[in-house]
Amino acid sequence: MSSQCPPISSIYIASTDKVPLSLCFIGGLALNINFIECSYRCSFCPWEANLDLRSANVVSPDFEQLKLVIQKYKPDLLFLNGGDFWRFEFIDSFIEKVLGFDILKGLKIVSPNQYYKFIDKMMNILEFFDVVLIEVNIFSDIFIACSIVERFIRSKHFEIVVVSNNLDNVENKVKELVNRLTESSIYIPINLLVQYFDELKLYTFIDSIRTVYPLIYTSEARTSEHSSILCPRCRNPVVVKQGDQLLKISLDNYCRCKYCGFKVISSDRNLCIARRIFKIPIRIPIA
């Protein structure tokens, strides 16, 4: 790995729902750059960002190659995923090179472990990105997550992913998160990623939350009902999935429900529809 680059475990093209995003370039492609050495060190991490340099192969991005990859595959989005990369040395030069690509850009953020030390750096980087996925792990993450959403909701596309090793640790966090969002009349998707769960219990919990906040789902679901996205107004499914397979999209180019005309997400960016839709999952390793 280059000393001029934060630790990256993989670079790959994948379906946007593998980021995971549910209402951003639905069925489209994202060029993912995945960081490791996350300061949280969670026991369960869907992105394997909890790996350290001793247990992971690291790669150095070839920015000329990435430019060719973007030209060849024409992904809808370049996405910085995994760990809290903004705390690393040389991140400024890395971000400057990323911003030079002619493509919309997204990143996943999580509340900094050392809040006062890294919050300014994270926020400065966030300013330049179009799509933001906020990871919620612990209860205190909710405050920073909602504060960021409220500040930037019109200018960026937001989604939230709640991560836990079991469902019992999720329920109160989701209820508080939903309370904060509904108080502000904000509609953004919430995805539940749980390592160990009873399917019936998880689906029952999602059903109960949907009575007040329909934009909750789990990409872990084997049932179409609970992996699909519902319109907040009419409650009809606007994105229908069965496992990894995309079955139907009922949204127009402005993210409006085709059944009732309601705009399903609180953003002015209108990034729901991909330039080309793939109904089966795709993953192409780059580095």
Summary of the structure (lengths in Angstrom):
residues: 287
radius of gyration: 17.9
end to end distance: 11.9
largest distance: 53.2
contacts: 981
relative contact order: 0.16
helix: 29%
strand: 26%
